[in-house]
Amino acid sequence: MSKLRFRVVETAFKKKPVEVAVPAERPSEYFAKYVFNKEKMFRYLPSKVYAKLTDVIDNGAPLDRSIADEVAAGMKKWATEMGVTHYTHWFHPLTEGTAEKHDAFVEHDGKGGMMEEFTGKLLVQQEPDASSFPNGGIRNTFEARGYSAWDPSSPAFIVDDTLCIPTIFIAYTGESLDYKAPLLKALRAVDKAAVDVCRYFNPEVKKVVAYLGWEQEYFLVDEGLYAARPDLLMTGRTLTGHDSAKNQQLEDHYFGAIPPRVAAFMKELEIEALKLGIPVKTRHNEVAPNQFELAPIFEECNLAVDHNMLIMSLMRKIARNHGFRVLLHEKPFKGINGSGKHNNWSLGTDTGVLLHAPGKLPEENLRFITFIVNTLMAVYRHNGLLKASISSATNAHRLGANEAPPAIISSFLGKQLSQVLEHIEESTKDDLISLSGKQGMKLDIPQIPELMIDNTDRNRTSPFAFTGNRFEFRAVGSEANCASAMIALNSALAEQLTEFKQDVDALIEKGEPKISAILDVIRQYIKICKPIHFDGNGYSDEWKAEAARRGLDCETSVPVIFDNYLKPESIEMFETTGVMTQKELEARNEVKWETYTKKIQIEARVLGDLVMNHIIPVATQYQTDLIDNVYKMKSLFPAEKAEKLSAKNLELIEEIADRTAFVKEHVDAMIEARKVANKIECERTKAIAYHDNIVPMMEEIRYHIDKLELIVDNQMWTLPKYRELLFIR
């Protein structure tokens, strides 16, 4: 091991676990300590203001700006009592991250001094520079005005000394420049459409809520080793690195004992998350070494998205307290599992969960089947769009890699539910739907109680699997904003439920009984959406061929997949539901193509730097040492014996020469290919050029670098290897 690398490794391993100050209270006592939730609102707001604000939050009532000053005063009073000195509008621009600009609670008092102030105007609206964020051409430098506007449905919270106010972000001309604005519109659309359908079964239903439970997978790496890998530092993944002899093949890491250093990190993360009202519940080792998972209790979708963005920020911050860096890239290490962010999605009303079965009454089961089938129809009609909603330059490394869902959207339902749909499809009369609940399983072990077996199995190869009372959208990437997938899914379902009601109402108007009309339409839909229903092995080559025959979107090029946003049926869906306009969709695609290009561009530049400043110098130095050894052998031994003894070294010398020449030649070619691609003005065409030309070159270059890693003296290799990066000590 080289001296430089030894120093890095030693520094990383000398880090001791940080002592975590565990609050004396139980979690329930400090939960949401730093959140301006209803309990704080009730204490700090006048009763009339509290009533109006909770009506906005609970029922979607229009926000009365006349109450803004009183809300701001109460919010500031609470925040300053908590030691807060600044506030910020906290929003989700099209960067996959969050944005914030901090302002102090100070104004001139007119007498030469300062006073603390926070008005309703500052709470409700601010003006970030819209041209400085990705906007797809909607805003230019000479017309940069944009607005952030308060979202009361997601409570304000405190981070350090700053009051963070969740907001939407729109252009001066009204177009959304963020994820939250279209998400709120999608949730409103699915609420309205679902309530109309629910009233077939219960006229008292007033509201339908979309729920989200995300599962956040991530890797931890020692901070010192991370700093010694320029590729991890700048791209979030290793652009070179040969497999470790031991990785995940023994399947001993999954659900294994959590290493003490990691447990200390998890404990601090959970404490800080709970204080911010994030209801974290589950933690465990994931499949790959150094990979872990965190999951909360289900929440309303908009709030869940905010909490996921906040938890990723917390993870990065707290990891450094423990000598770690968090990797949220979908595929930081080649050859082992990547990280996803499973989106468990469901619908509920003010009277119960819509996707929960079996019910006590046949009508409840019919309602359940109605929403299941309409969800399948939405996913079938827009399967390409749903794939586009989770596609990115980073997630492309993970999908379809026999460890994550394939890059083809399909839905797993399980044996019982599949049989129910088949029965409805084949029946010609209005049979009452019967669904059985959990069945008991008795084991021949006296000490073990009877197990209750779910009526659906799990299918890890399915991108969109039904798992009992929810669908699990498994294809979402670990560093993605959940809102992207949730916007597409909820919008598609809103459109589908609206059409379902129109179809049923048309039959009712012709005199058909309500239940009969509902079943007739469901029967028709089951036949139409059958191609999206697949309960088998999504990893198999046979499924890829079958999916193509079924007409499902099988495209694998990320820039081309993005085209789904601009298909006529997608534009119509987003516009009729009021979620996004064609102009907004076109702008977002410009951002997506540009982001794809920039990420590959950065990776290619970093790889070129590694080749010229790490790989070739080290390989050449080792080659020189071998050559020197050959000459010394010839001076020490007779010619025949020297030739025999140095034969292996000569082979290595030749292999190093061939591989370094290949790497240098292809890096030069890659640079020229980038120059050609960079001259392309069309963002879509440029992104395709990077996908088709640059990415394959990077893979070819990596192959030879990884072979050199196995040859070159370990003492000389300057980059920490997988066997060092992947096992926390």
ZAMARGU-4260 file (C-alpha; in steps of 0.2 Angstrom, whole numbers, plus 5000, padded with zeros to 4 digits):
<rodrens>
0) 5000/5000/5000 | 5007/5017/4995 | 5012/5029/5009 | 4999/5042/5003 | 4985/5029/5002
5) 4990/5021/5019 | 4989/5039/5027 | 4971/5040/5020 | 4966/5023/5026 | 4973/5026/5043
10) 4964/5043/5045 | 4948/5035/5040 | 4950/5020/5052 | 4956/5031/5067 | 4939/5039/5067
15) 4929/5034/5083 | 4910/5033/5084 | 4903/5049/5089 | 4894/5049/5106 | 4876/5052/5102
20) 4866/5062/5114 | 4850/5052/5116 | 4836/5063/5123 | 4830/5057/5140 | 4812/5058/5133
25) 4803/5045/5123 | 4802/5048/5104 | 4784/5052/5106 | 4788/5066/5118 | 4801/5075/5106
30) 4793/5070/5090 | 4790/5086/5079 | 4799/5097/5091 | 4805/5108/5077 | 4789/5108/5067
35) 4775/5121/5067 | 4762/5108/5067 | 4744/5110/5072 | 4748/5108/5091 | 4760/5123/5089
40) 4747/5133/5078 | 4734/5130/5091 | 4746/5138/5104 | 4752/5152/5094 | 4738/5158/5083
45) 4721/5166/5087 | 4707/5154/5087 | 4699/5161/5071 | 4715/5161/5062 | 4719/5143/5068
50) 4702/5138/5061 | 4704/5146/5044 | 4722/5139/5042 | 4717/5121/5047 | 4702/5122/5035
55) 4715/5126/5021 | 4726/5111/5027 | 4713/5098/5029 | 4700/5103/5016 | 4709/5112/5003
60) 4700/5128/5006 | 4707/5144/4997 | 4720/5153/5008 | 4714/5169/5014 | 4729/5181/5013
65) 4721/5192/5026 | 4726/5180/5040 | 4745/5179/5034 | 4751/5193/5046 | 4744/5184/5061
70) 4751/5167/5055 | 4768/5175/5052 | 4767/5183/5069 | 4763/5167/5078 | 4776/5157/5068
75) 4790/5170/5072 | 4785/5170/5090 | 4787/5151/5091 | 4803/5151/5080 | 4812/5165/5090
80) 4808/5156/5107 | 4817/5141/5099 | 4832/5151/5095 | 4829/5155/5077 | 4836/5170/5069
85) 4833/5168/5050 | 4819/5161/5039 | 4819/5154/5021 | 4808/5149/5008 | 4812/5130/5005
90) 4808/5123/4988 | 4811/5109/4976 | 4819/5116/4959 | 4822/5105/4944 | 4839/5100/4951
95) 4833/5084/4961 | 4838/5094/4977 | 4831/5108/4987 | 4835/5127/4987 | 4835/5140/5001
100) 4840/5158/5004 | 4841/5164/5022 | 4835/5181/5028 | 4837/5187/5046 | 4821/5193/5056
105) 4828/5211/5055 | 4822/5228/5048 | 4826/5246/5052 | 4816/5253/5066 | 4817/5271/5059
110) 4826/5277/5075 | 4844/5271/5070 | 4841/5254/5077 | 4835/5237/5071 | 4819/5227/5076
115) 4814/5209/5073 | 4801/5207/5060 | 4792/5194/5049 | 4776/5199/5040 | 4763/5190/5031
120) 4770/5196/5015 | 4787/5188/5018 | 4778/5172/5023 | 4767/5171/5008 | 4778/5176/4994
125) 4796/5179/4989 | 4806/5182/4973 | 4821/5170/4969 | 4830/5172/4952 | 4821/5160/4941
130) 4834/5161/4927 | 4847/5154/4939 | 4838/5137/4941 | 4835/5124/4927 | 4820/5131/4918
135) 4820/5124/4900 | 4820/5141/4892 | 4805/5148/4901 | 4816/5161/4910 | 4831/5171/4903
140) 4844/5181/4911 | 4836/5197/4905 | 4819/5191/4912 | 4823/5182/4928 | 4809/5186/4939
145) 4801/5171/4948 | 4791/5168/4964 | 4791/5156/4978 | 4774/5154/4987 | 4769/5147/5004
150) 4762/5129/5004 | 4752/5128/5020 | 4748/5110/5018 | 4767/5106/5023 | 4771/5113/5040
155) 4786/5125/5042 | 4801/5117/5052 | 4817/5123/5060 | 4834/5118/5054 | 4848/5125/5065
160) 4844/5143/5067 | 4833/5145/5052 | 4814/5143/5050 | 4811/5134/5034 | 4794/5137/5025
165) 4789/5124/5011 | 4785/5133/4995 | 4781/5131/4977 | 4792/5139/4964 | 4784/5147/4948
170) 4790/5158/4934 | 4784/5177/4933 | 4773/5170/4918 | 4765/5157/4930 | 4773/5141/4924
175) 4779/5129/4937 | 4798/5128/4939 | 4798/5115/4953 | 4791/5098/4958 | 4779/5104/4972
180) 4767/5114/4961 | 4763/5100/4949 | 4762/5088/4963 | 4749/5098/4972 | 4739/5099/4956
185) 4740/5081/4953 | 4735/5077/4971 | 4720/5089/4969 | 4715/5081/4952 | 4716/5063/4959
190) 4706/5069/4975 | 4692/5076/4964 | 4691/5061/4952 | 4692/5048/4966 | 4679/5056/4976
195) 4667/5056/4962 | 4670/5037/4960 | 4669/5034/4978 | 4652/5041/4979 | 4645/5026/4969
200) 4648/5016/4985 | 4647/5029/4999 | 4639/5046/4995 | 4646/5053/5012 | 4664/5053/5005
205) 4671/5070/5005 | 4690/5068/5002 | 4702/5056/4994 | 4721/5057/5000 | 4736/5049/4991
210) 4748/5041/5003 | 4766/5038/5001 | 4778/5027/5011 | 4796/5029/5003 | 4810/5016/5007
215) 4827/5025/5006 | 4842/5014/5002 | 4859/5021/5003 | 4878/5017/5005 | 4890/5023/5018
220) 4909/5025/5014 | 4923/5030/5026 | 4926/5049/5023 | 4945/5047/5021 | 4943/5034/5007
225) 4929/5044/4999 | 4941/5059/4998 | 4954/5048/4990 | 4942/5044/4975 | 4939/5059/4964
230) 4925/5049/4955 | 4915/5047/4971 | 4918/5065/4975 | 4912/5072/4959 | 4900/5060/4952
235) 4893/5050/4966 | 4899/5033/4959 | 4915/5024/4955 | 4920/5025/4937 | 4933/5012/4939
240) 4936/4997/4951 | 4937/4979/4949 | 4925/4967/4959 | 4931/4963/4977 | 4934/4944/4979
245) 4920/4945/4992 | 4905/4956/4990 | 4887/4950/4992 | 4888/4933/4985 | 4887/4925/5003
250) 4871/4935/5006 | 4877/4938/5023 | 4874/4957/5024 | 4856/4958/5021 | 4847/4960/5038
255) 4863/4956/5047 | 4869/4964/5063 | 4872/4983/5060 | 4890/4988/5063 | 4892/4999/5079
260) 4898/5014/5069 | 4883/5013/5057 | 4871/5010/5072 | 4878/5026/5080 | 4875/5036/5064
265) 4857/5028/5062 | 4853/5033/5080 | 4857/5051/5078 | 4849/5052/5061 | 4833/5045/5068
270) 4833/5057/5083 | 4835/5072/5072 | 4822/5065/5059 | 4809/5063/5073 | 4812/5080/5080
275) 4808/5086/5062 | 4792/5076/5062 | 4798/5063/5050 | 4790/5047/5057 | 4805/5035/5053
280) 4802/5017/5059 | 4813/5004/5050 | 4832/5002/5048 | 4842/4988/5042 | 4857/4981/5032
285) 4853/4980/5013 | 4859/4967/5001 | 4876/4974/4996 | 4890/4977/5009 | 4889/4995/5016
290) 4872/4997/5010 | 4857/5001/5022 | 4839/5006/5021 | 4828/5018/5031 | 4809/5019/5030
295) 4795/5029/5038 | 4777/5026/5042 | 4766/5031/5028 | 4761/5050/5026 | 4751/5061/5015
300) 4760/5061/4998 | 4765/5080/4998 | 4772/5079/5015 | 4780/5063/5012 | 4790/5070/4997
305) 4795/5085/5008 | 4801/5073/5022 | 4811/5062/5009 | 4820/5078/5003 | 4824/5083/5021
310) 4830/5066/5026 | 4842/5065/5012 | 4849/5082/5018 | 4850/5076/5036 | 4859/5060/5030
315) 4873/5069/5022 | 4875/5081/5036 | 4875/5068/5050 | 4885/5055/5041 | 4900/5067/5043
320) 4898/5067/5062 | 4903/5049/5061 | 4917/5049/5048 | 4906/5043/5034 | 4900/5050/5018
325) 4882/5045/5011 | 4881/5039/4993 | 4864/5041/4986 | 4869/5037/4968 | 4858/5022/4961
330) 4874/5012/4957 | 4890/5018/4966 | 4898/5001/4964 | 4899/4990/4949 | 4895/4972/4951
335) 4884/4973/4967 | 4866/4979/4970 | 4862/4997/4967 | 4850/5008/4978 | 4832/5012/4975
340) 4819/5022/4983 | 4803/5011/4983 | 4787/5022/4983 | 4773/5013/4992 | 4758/5022/4986
345) 4740/5020/4991 | 4723/5030/4992 | 4712/5033/5007 | 4697/5043/5011 | 4690/5051/5026
350) 4681/5034/5029 | 4695/5021/5025 | 4708/5014/5014 | 4703/5012/4996 | 4715/4998/4991
355) 4712/4988/5007 | 4704/4971/5004 | 4695/4960/5009 | 4680/4970/5015 | 4666/4965/5026
360) 4653/4968/5012 | 4652/4964/4993 | 4651/4982/4989 | 4667/4986/4998 | 4676/4973/4988
365) 4668/4980/4972 | 4675/4997/4977 | 4692/4989/4980 | 4692/4980/4963 | 4686/4997/4955
370) 4701/5006/4961 | 4713/4992/4957 | 4707/4990/4939 | 4707/5009/4936 | 4725/5009/4943
375) 4730/4995/4931 | 4722/5005/4917 | 4731/5021/4921 | 4748/5011/4922 | 4744/5002/4906
380) 4739/5018/4896 | 4754/5028/4902 | 4768/5014/4905 | 4780/5024/4895 | 4777/5040/4904
385) 4779/5031/4921 | 4796/5024/4915 | 4801/5042/4910 | 4796/5048/4927 | 4809/5037/4935
390) 4823/5038/4922 | 4839/5047/4923 | 4857/5045/4919 | 4860/5038/4936 | 4846/5026/4938
395) 4850/5019/4921 | 4864/5009/4929 | 4852/5001/4941 | 4837/4996/4931 | 4836/4979/4923
400) 4852/4974/4931 | 4845/4958/4939 | 4844/4966/4956 | 4831/4980/4952 | 4815/4980/4942
405) 4818/4979/4923 | 4816/4995/4912 | 4799/4989/4907 | 4784/4994/4917 | 4772/4980/4922
410) 4761/4976/4937 | 4761/4960/4949 | 4745/4956/4958 | 4747/4939/4965 | 4737/4923/4963
415) 4721/4927/4972 | 4718/4945/4965 | 4723/4938/4947 | 4710/4924/4949 | 4697/4937/4954
420) 4700/4948/4939 | 4699/4933/4928 | 4683/4927/4936 | 4675/4945/4933 | 4682/4945/4915
425) 4674/4928/4911 | 4658/4930/4920 | 4642/4937/4911 | 4632/4941/4926 | 4633/4953/4941
430) 4642/4941/4953 | 4645/4947/4971 | 4664/4948/4973 | 4671/4937/4987 | 4689/4940/4993
435) 4697/4929/5007 | 4707/4937/5020 | 4724/4931/5028 | 4724/4912/5029 | 4732/4903/5044
440) 4748/4892/5043 | 4751/4880/5057 | 4769/4873/5058 | 4774/4857/5067 | 4783/4866/5080
445) 4774/4868/5097 | 4782/4884/5102 | 4778/4893/5086 | 4761/4902/5085 | 4750/4900/5069
450) 4756/4912/5056 | 4744/4922/5046 | 4748/4921/5027 | 4745/4936/5016 | 4734/4934/5001
455) 4747/4940/4989 | 4766/4935/4988 | 4779/4948/4984 | 4788/4949/4967 | 4804/4959/4968
460) 4806/4959/4949 | 4790/4969/4947 | 4792/4988/4945 | 4774/4991/4951 | 4768/4977/4962
465) 4752/4976/4973 | 4757/4971/4991 | 4741/4970/5001 | 4734/4988/5003 | 4746/4997/4992
470) 4756/4997/4976 | 4775/4997/4977 | 4783/5007/4963 | 4800/4999/4965 | 4808/5007/4950
475) 4811/5025/4958 | 4830/5029/4960 | 4838/5032/4977 | 4843/5050/4974 | 4827/5055/4964
480) 4814/5067/4970 | 4799/5055/4973 | 4788/5069/4966 | 4792/5065/4949 | 4785/5048/4949
485) 4770/5053/4960 | 4765/5067/4948 | 4764/5055/4934 | 4755/5041/4943 | 4742/5052/4952
490) 4739/5062/4936 | 4737/5046/4926 | 4725/5039/4938 | 4715/5056/4939 | 4712/5055/4920
495) 4707/5037/4921 | 4695/5038/4935 | 4687/5053/4926 | 4684/5042/4911 | 4678/5028/4921
500) 4664/5039/4929 | 4660/5045/4911 | 4658/5027/4905 | 4648/5021/4920 | 4637/5036/4919
505) 4633/5033/4901 | 4627/5016/4905 | 4617/5021/4919 | 4608/5035/4909 | 4603/5021/4897
510) 4594/5012/4911 | 4607/5000/4917 | 4608/4997/4936 | 4623/5005/4945 | 4631/4989/4950
515) 4629/4981/4933 | 4636/4996/4924 | 4651/4997/4936 | 4655/4978/4933 | 4652/4980/4914
520) 4665/4994/4913 | 4677/4985/4924 | 4675/4969/4914 | 4680/4979/4898 | 4694/4987/4907
525) 4702/4971/4913 | 4703/4965/4895 | 4710/4981/4889 | 4724/4982/4902 | 4729/4964/4902
530) 4746/4967/4894 | 4752/4977/4909 | 4748/4962/4921 | 4763/4951/4923 | 4766/4940/4939
535) 4781/4931/4932 | 4800/4934/4932 | 4803/4951/4926 | 4822/4948/4924 | 4820/4935/4911
540) 4824/4937/4893 | 4808/4929/4889 | 4798/4943/4897 | 4807/4956/4887 | 4802/4948/4871
545) 4784/4945/4878 | 4783/4963/4884 | 4787/4969/4866 | 4774/4958/4859 | 4761/4965/4872
550) 4765/4983/4865 | 4774/4989/4881 | 4787/5002/4881 | 4804/4993/4880 | 4815/5007/4876
555) 4831/5008/4886 | 4839/5024/4880 | 4836/5037/4893 | 4835/5052/4882 | 4823/5043/4870
560) 4812/5037/4885 | 4810/5056/4890 | 4800/5058/4874 | 4785/5050/4883 | 4782/5066/4891
565) 4779/5075/4875 | 4768/5061/4867 | 4750/5068/4862 | 4742/5056/4875 | 4753/5063/4889
570) 4751/5081/4885 | 4732/5078/4884 | 4732/5069/4901 | 4742/5083/4910 | 4732/5097/4902
575) 4715/5089/4905 | 4719/5086/4923 | 4726/5104/4925 | 4743/5097/4931 | 4755/5104/4918
580) 4753/5113/4901 | 4762/5108/4885 | 4774/5123/4887 | 4779/5117/4905 | 4781/5099/4898
585) 4793/5105/4884 | 4803/5115/4896 | 4805/5101/4908 | 4811/5089/4895 | 4824/5102/4889
590) 4830/5102/4907 | 4830/5083/4908 | 4840/5081/4892 | 4852/5095/4897 | 4854/5087/4914
595) 4857/5070/4906 | 4871/5077/4895 | 4879/5086/4909 | 4880/5071/4921 | 4888/5060/4907
600) 4899/5075/4902 | 4906/5077/4920 | 4909/5058/4922 | 4918/5057/4905 | 4929/5072/4911
605) 4933/5064/4928 | 4937/5047/4919 | 4949/5056/4908 | 4957/5064/4923 | 4959/5048/4932
610) 4967/5040/4917 | 4980/5053/4914 | 4984/5057/4932 | 4982/5041/4941 | 4980/5026/4930
615) 4993/5028/4916 | 5007/5035/4927 | 5005/5021/4940 | 5004/5008/4927 | 5019/5015/4917
620) 5029/5016/4933 | 5025/4998/4937 | 5029/4993/4919 | 5046/5002/4921 | 5050/4992/4937
625) 5046/4976/4928 | 5057/4981/4913 | 5071/4986/4926 | 5069/4969/4933 | 5070/4960/4917
630) 5087/4969/4913 | 5094/4965/4930 | 5089/4946/4927 | 5098/4946/4911 | 5114/4953/4920
635) 5113/4940/4934 | 5108/4924/4925 | 5114/4916/4909 | 5104/4921/4894 | 5093/4905/4893
640) 5089/4905/4911 | 5086/4924/4911 | 5074/4922/4897 | 5064/4909/4906 | 5063/4918/4922
645) 5058/4935/4915 | 5045/4927/4903 | 5030/4931/4914 | 5036/4949/4917 | 5038/4951/4898
650) 5020/4946/4897 | 5014/4958/4910 | 5025/4972/4902 | 5016/4968/4885 | 4999/4968/4893
655) 5002/4984/4902 | 5008/4992/4886 | 4993/4986/4876 | 4980/4991/4889 | 4987/5008/4893
660) 4989/5012/4874 | 4970/5007/4872 | 4965/5018/4887 | 4975/5033/4881 | 4969/5031/4863
665) 4950/5029/4868 | 4951/5044/4880 | 4958/5054/4866 | 4944/5048/4855 | 4931/5051/4869
670) 4937/5069/4870 | 4935/5072/4852 | 4917/5063/4852 | 4912/5075/4866 | 4918/5090/4856
675) 4907/5085/4842 | 4892/5082/4853 | 4894/5098/4862 | 4892/5107/4845 | 4874/5100/4844
680) 4862/5114/4848 | 4846/5102/4850 | 4847/5096/4868 | 4838/5080/4864 | 4850/5076/4850
685) 4865/5080/4861 | 4859/5069/4875 | 4856/5055/4862 | 4874/5057/4856 | 4881/5056/4873
690) 4871/5041/4877 | 4875/5032/4860 | 4893/5037/4859 | 4901/5043/4875 | 4894/5030/4887
695) 4900/5015/4877 | 4917/5022/4876 | 4917/5025/4895 | 4913/5006/4898 | 4927/5001/4886
700) 4939/5012/4895 | 4934/5005/4912 | 4936/4987/4907 | 4954/4989/4903 | 4957/5000/4919
705) 4950/4987/4929 | 4961/4974/4921 | 4976/4985/4925 | 4970/4986/4943 | 4973/4967/4945
710) 4990/4968/4937 | 4998/4983/4945 | 5007/4982/4962 | 4994/4985/4975 | 5007/4996/4984
715) 5007/5008/4969 | 4989/5009/4965 | 4983/5026/4971 | 4964/5023/4971 | 4956/5014/4986
720) 4949/4998/4980 | 4932/4990/4982 | 4938/4978/4995 | 4943/4994/5005 | 4928/5004/5001
725) 4915/4991/5004 | 4918/4984/5021 | 4916/4996/5036 | 4928/4993/5050
</rodrens>
